[in-house]
């Protein structure tokens, strides 16, 4: 199964990586985060329906699922599982206004 990253998800991952690397000066954590995202995506590839469905009244978000990044459980991967691909839509920390972010950018 292939994995397709939306630009917003790539931007989210880079933002979080830079936060650990530059803002917090924790290069080991930044690298561990990067690897954890990759490993979590690999797991989702094997079991794409494992993620909980995102609850929304918006029809375009009803198929959206989420799963925590292994070792960084406050950060979740929001994705769409299709028969041949996983579309990673966002990678968001739980302290952010996730509902507003997802509902605002709901052109999934």
ROMI-658386 format. One line per field, with one value per atom (N, C-alpha, C): residue in one letter; chain; atom name; z, y, x. Coordinates in Angstrom, 3 decimals. Atoms other than C-alpha are relative to their C-alpha. Layout:
type: A  ...
mol: A  ...
atom: CA  ...
zz: Z  ...
yy: Y  ...
xx: X  ...
REM end
This chain:
type: X  X  X  X  X  X  X  X  X  X  X  X  X  X  X  X  X  X  X  X  X  X  X  X  X  X  X  X  X  X  X  X  X  X  X  X  X  X  X  X  X  X  X  X  X  X  X  X  X  X  X  X  X  X  X  X  X  X  X  X  X  X  X  X  X  X  X  X  X  X  X  X  X  X  X  X  X  X  X  X  X  X  X  X  X  X  X  X  X  X  X  X  X  X  X  X  X  X  X  X  X  X  X  X  X  X  X  X  X  X  X  X  X  X  X  X  X  X  X  X  X  X  X  X  X  X  X  X  X  X  X  X  X  X  X  X  X  X  X  X  X  X  X  X  X  X  X  X  X  X  X  X  X  X  X  X  X  X  X  X  X  X  X  X  X  X  X  X  X  X  X  X  X  X  X  X  X  X  X  X  X  X  X  X  X  X  X  X  X  X  X  X  X  X  X  X  X  X  X  X  X  X  X  X  X  X  X  X  X  X  X  X  X  X  X  X  X  X  X  X  X  X  X  X  X  X  X  X  X  X  X  X  X  X  X  X  X  X  X  X  X  X  X  X  X  X  X  X  X  X  X  X  X  X  X  X  X  X  X  X  X  X  X  X  X  X  X  X  X  X  X  X  X  X  X  X  X  X  X  X  X  X  X  X  X  X  X  X  X  X  X  X  X  X  X  X  X  X  X  X  X  X  X  X  X  X  X  X  X  X  X  X  X  X  X  X  X  X  X  X  X  X  X  X
mol: A  A  A  A  A  A  A  A  A  A  A  A  A  A  A  A  A  A  A  A  A  A  A  A  A  A  A  A  A  A  A  A  A  A  A  A  A  A  A  A  A  A  A  A  A  A  A  A  A  A  A  A  A  A  A  A  A  A  A  A  A  A  A  A  A  A  A  A  A  A  A  A  A  A  A  A  A  A  A  A  A  A  A  A  A  A  A  A  A  A  A  A  A  A  A  A  A  A  A  A  A  A  A  A  A  A  A  A  A  A  A  A  A  A  A  A  A  A  A  A  A  A  A  A  A  A  A  A  A  A  A  A  A  A  A  A  A  A  A  A  A  A  A  A  A  A  A  A  A  A  A  A  A  A  A  A  A  A  A  A  A  A  A  A  A  A  A  A  A  A  A  A  A  A  A  A  A  A  A  A  A  A  A  A  A  A  A  A  A  A  A  A  A  A  A  A  A  A  A  A  A  A  A  A  A  A  A  A  A  A  A  A  A  A  A  A  A  A  A  A  A  A  A  A  A  A  A  A  A  A  A  A  A  A  A  A  A  A  A  A  A  A  A  A  A  A  A  A  A  A  A  A  A  A  A  A  A  A  A  A  A  A  A  A  A  A  A  A  A  A  A  A  A  A  A  A  A  A  A  A  A  A  A  A  A  A  A  A  A  A  A  A  A  A  A  A  A  A  A  A  A  A  A  A  A  A  A  A  A  A  A  A  A  A  A  A  A  A  A  A  A  A  A  A
atom: N  CA  C  N  CA  C  N  CA  C  N  CA  C  N  CA  C  N  CA  C  N  CA  C  N  CA  C  N  CA  C  N  CA  C  N  CA  C  N  CA  C  N  CA  C  N  CA  C  N  CA  C  N  CA  C  N  CA  C  N  CA  C  N  CA  C  N  CA  C  N  CA  C  N  CA  C  N  CA  C  N  CA  C  N  CA  C  N  CA  C  N  CA  C  N  CA  C  N  CA  C  N  CA  C  N  CA  C  N  CA  C  N  CA  C  N  CA  C  N  CA  C  N  CA  C  N  CA  C  N  CA  C  N  CA  C  N  CA  C  N  CA  C  N  CA  C  N  CA  C  N  CA  C  N  CA  C  N  CA  C  N  CA  C  N  CA  C  N  CA  C  N  CA  C  N  CA  C  N  CA  C  N  CA  C  N  CA  C  N  CA  C  N  CA  C  N  CA  C  N  CA  C  N  CA  C  N  CA  C  N  CA  C  N  CA  C  N  CA  C  N  CA  C  N  CA  C  N  CA  C  N  CA  C  N  CA  C  N  CA  C  N  CA  C  N  CA  C  N  CA  C  N  CA  C  N  CA  C  N  CA  C  N  CA  C  N  CA  C  N  CA  C  N  CA  C  N  CA  C  N  CA  C  N  CA  C  N  CA  C  N  CA  C  N  CA  C  N  CA  C  N  CA  C  N  CA  C  N  CA  C  N  CA  C  N  CA  C  N  CA  C  N  CA  C  N  CA  C  N  CA  C  N  CA  C  N  CA  C  N  CA  C  N  CA  C  N  CA  C  N  CA  C  N  CA  C  N  CA  C  N  CA  C  N  CA  C  N  CA  C  N  CA  C  N  CA  C
zz: 0.000  0.000  0.000  0.063  -0.934  0.989  -0.918  1.294  -0.746  0.639  -0.020  1.099  -0.996  2.130  -0.636  0.421  1.696  0.418  -0.333  1.757  1.446  -1.384  5.040  1.001  -0.903  6.671  -0.006  0.084  5.410  0.767  -0.720  6.720  1.507  -1.433  10.100  0.551  -0.465  10.396  0.066  0.011  9.445  1.149  -1.084  11.903  1.353  -1.273  14.764  0.131  0.011  13.803  0.343  -0.250  13.754  1.427  -1.391  17.107  0.931  -0.840  18.718  -0.270  0.386  16.794  0.352  -0.128  16.907  1.256  -1.140  19.468  1.333  -1.251  22.109  0.075  0.073  20.991  0.469  -0.342  21.263  -1.269  1.270  18.133  0.092  -0.131  19.478  -0.025  -0.017  20.107  -1.399  1.363  16.648  -0.895  0.818  15.026  0.427  -0.489  17.238  -0.492  0.505  16.218  -1.478  1.432  12.522  -0.229  0.136  12.868  0.483  -0.550  14.973  -0.994  1.013  12.275  -1.106  1.059  9.641  0.447  -0.502  11.807  0.200  -0.194  12.672  -1.337  1.343  9.006  -0.557  0.450  8.214  0.658  -0.699  10.853  -0.585  0.582  9.389  -1.383  1.307  5.999  0.137  -0.249  7.444  0.527  -0.644  9.411  -0.140  0.241  7.832  0.729  -0.648  9.614  1.516  -1.446  13.117  0.637  -0.555  13.592  0.263  -0.346  15.282  -1.021  0.912  13.062  0.691  -0.498  13.484  -0.016  -0.093  14.652  -0.501  0.594  12.543  -0.687  0.753  11.063  -1.475  1.396  7.874  -0.741  0.736  5.347  -0.524  0.568  3.849  1.053  -1.056  7.244  0.643  -0.653  8.124  -0.226  0.252  6.616  0.592  -0.578  8.359  1.253  -1.157  10.902  0.653  -0.665  13.472  0.811  -0.763  15.208  0.591  -0.612  17.669  -0.570  0.396  16.674  1.158  -1.040  18.594  0.755  -0.828  21.499  0.143  -0.040  20.910  -0.035  0.045  21.790  -0.030  0.078  22.059  -1.440  1.417  18.313  -0.775  0.744  16.015  -1.497  1.460  12.350  -0.431  0.547  10.579  -1.450  1.322  7.456  -0.542  0.695  4.912  -0.508  0.453  4.251  -1.193  1.189  0.762  -0.283  0.272  -0.769  -0.428  0.497  -2.357  0.561  -0.502  -0.426  1.322  -1.190  2.808  -0.349  0.239  2.422  1.361  -1.263  5.345  -0.177  0.159  5.758  0.918  -0.979  8.937  1.027  -1.140  11.767  1.059  -0.915  14.750  1.467  -1.444  18.407  0.630  -0.665  20.719  0.687  -0.629  22.293  -0.999  1.016  19.005  -0.092  0.183  18.107  -1.194  1.062  16.108  -0.735  0.625  15.485  -0.980  0.870  14.070  -1.227  1.115  11.943  -1.025  0.929  10.469  -0.670  0.569  9.983  -0.991  0.893  8.387  -1.325  1.209  5.943  -0.470  0.259  5.193  -1.478  1.406  1.497  -0.185  0.016  2.128  -1.154
yy: -1.173  0.000  1.240  -1.209  3.380  1.042  -1.086  6.434  1.312  -1.308  9.894  1.059  -1.078  12.909  1.262  -1.330  16.059  0.993  -1.025  19.183  0.462  -0.434  20.177  -0.974  0.996  16.905  0.102  -0.166  17.331  1.239  -1.236  20.898  -0.200  0.275  19.678  -0.763  0.821  17.060  0.830  -0.858  19.565  1.000  -0.981  22.127  -0.637  0.665  19.613  -0.398  0.347  18.388  1.223  -1.244  21.975  0.487  -0.388  22.660  -0.738  0.770  19.836  0.354  -0.233  20.556  1.403  -1.394  24.361  0.667  -0.711  25.733  -0.625  0.696  23.093  -0.478  0.455  22.260  -1.454  1.424  18.533  -0.836  0.718  16.943  -1.488  1.429  13.393  -0.221  0.106  13.959  0.266  -0.304  15.494  -1.222  1.190  12.427  -1.151  1.054  10.094  0.249  -0.355  11.974  -0.368  0.309  11.680  -1.509  1.461  7.944  -0.560  0.463  7.498  0.237  -0.267  9.131  -1.048  1.000  6.828  -1.385  1.314  3.735  -0.109  0.010  4.687  -0.096  0.079  5.229  -1.416  1.384  1.822  -0.944  0.813  0.277  0.229  -0.312  2.073  -0.631  0.675  0.657  -1.440  1.396  -2.827  -0.139  0.048  -2.028  1.360  -1.351  1.038  0.347  -0.297  0.706  0.058  0.007  0.672  1.351  -1.332  4.428  0.296  -0.408  5.866  1.004  -0.981  7.739  1.350  -1.358  11.486  0.350  -0.345  12.700  1.416  -1.300  15.498  -0.077  -0.069  16.612  0.262  -0.271  17.557  -1.320  1.267  14.751  -0.300  0.225  15.244  -0.442  0.429  14.474  -1.323  1.197  11.385  -1.231  1.135  8.988  0.198  -0.312  10.674  -0.849  0.805  8.502  0.637  -0.502  9.266  -1.107  0.960  7.339  0.741  -0.711  8.509  -0.437  0.295  8.710  -0.770  0.857  5.915  0.737  -0.699  7.417  1.483  -1.415  10.835  0.046  0.242  9.984  1.264  -1.256  13.640  0.500  -0.390  13.935  -1.112  0.991  12.214  0.227  -0.021  11.339  -0.103  0.000  12.187  -0.429  0.595  10.136  -0.569  0.661  8.681  -1.334  1.334  4.948  -0.397  0.488  3.806  -1.404  1.394  0.346  -0.152  0.126  1.077  1.024  -1.063  4.070  0.568  -0.796  5.976  1.429  -1.423  9.737  0.671  -0.678  11.491  1.462  -1.339  14.723  1.005  -0.888  16.250  -0.842  0.585  15.438  1.102  -1.110  17.502  -0.381  0.142  17.921  0.303  -0.157  17.623  1.333  -1.317  21.030  1.064  -0.939  22.682  -0.104  0.027  23.504  -0.907  1.006  20.285  0.121  -0.087  20.640  1.180  -1.183  24.155  -0.215  0.223  23.156  -0.946  0.981  20.106  0.505  -0.470  21.730  1.144  -1.136  24.843  -0.499  0.482  22.912  -1.306  1.287  20.235  -0.331  0.393  19.919  -1.323  1.294  16.312  -0.799
xx: 0.847  0.000  0.895  -0.815  1.408  -0.506  0.325  1.453  0.189  -0.040  0.653  -0.115  0.015  1.505  -0.565  0.458  -0.524  1.064  -0.990  1.603  -0.165  0.240  -0.051  0.618  -0.589  1.084  1.522  -1.459  4.639  0.437  -0.311  4.643  -0.099  0.169  3.348  1.198  -1.125  6.108  1.282  -1.192  8.815  -0.067  0.181  7.397  0.331  -0.242  7.465  1.475  -1.421  10.954  0.854  -0.747  12.256  -0.194  0.260  10.603  0.964  -0.911  12.582  1.459  -1.387  15.773  0.487  -0.462  15.954  -0.545  0.591  13.495  0.411  -0.322  14.234  1.451  -1.393  17.807  0.138  0.013  17.054  0.123  -0.142  18.524  -0.341  0.317  18.160  -1.509  1.467  14.451  -0.551  0.439  14.033  0.158  -0.236  15.577  -0.902  0.895  13.549  -1.432  1.325  10.375  -0.119  0.018  11.229  -0.141  0.054  11.825  -1.335  1.286  8.674  -1.135  1.028  6.535  0.111  -0.205  8.048  -0.479  0.393  7.555  -1.510  1.452  3.978  -0.716  0.591  3.153  0.158  -0.198  4.660  -1.005  1.006  2.370  -1.385  1.312  -0.638  -0.141  0.002  0.310  -0.484  0.378  -0.105  -1.433  1.315  -3.279  -0.688  0.505  -4.902  -1.309  1.278  -8.249  0.097  -0.189  -6.758  -0.348  0.221  -7.143  -1.463  1.363  -10.191  -0.516  0.611  -12.596  -0.107  0.143  -12.578  -1.478  1.427  -15.973  -0.235  0.309  -17.352  -1.353  1.260  -20.631  0.254  -0.343  -18.817  0.184  -0.093  -19.291  1.399  -1.328  -15.827  1.027  -0.914  -14.244  -0.410  0.514  -16.275  0.873  -0.889  -13.719  1.391  -1.303  -10.804  0.231  -0.382  -8.982  1.221  -1.203  -6.292  0.652  -0.787  -3.535  1.193  -1.132  -0.858  1.344  -1.373  2.782  0.636  -0.584  4.541  1.110  -0.985  6.494  -0.273  0.395  4.902  -1.523  1.438  1.303  -0.857  0.761  0.243  -0.110  0.020  0.887  -0.693  0.785  -1.586  0.138  0.007  -1.518  -1.458  1.363  -4.793  0.103  -0.174  -5.269  -1.307  1.093  -7.667  0.528  -0.406  -7.448  -0.851  0.681  -8.322  0.495  -0.369  -8.026  1.455  -1.364  -4.641  0.980  -0.881  -3.262  -0.492  0.295  -3.101  0.368  -0.241  -3.427  0.166  -0.281  -1.753  -0.364  0.556  -3.687  0.688  -0.637  -2.210  0.738  -0.700  0.196  0.004  0.269  -0.935  0.188  -0.128  -0.059  -1.356  1.291  -3.058  -0.207  0.148  -2.341  -0.451  0.488  -3.229  -1.512  1.454  -6.821  -0.300  0.116  -7.174  -1.322  1.327  -10.898  -0.056  0.026  -10.512  0.886  -0.931  -7.519  -0.596  0.559  -9.236  -1.266  1.273  -12.630  0.237  -0.305  -11.113  0.583  -0.656  -8.983  -0.589  0.663  -11.566  -0.183  0.064  -10.863  0.733  -0.671  -9.806  -0.381
REM end
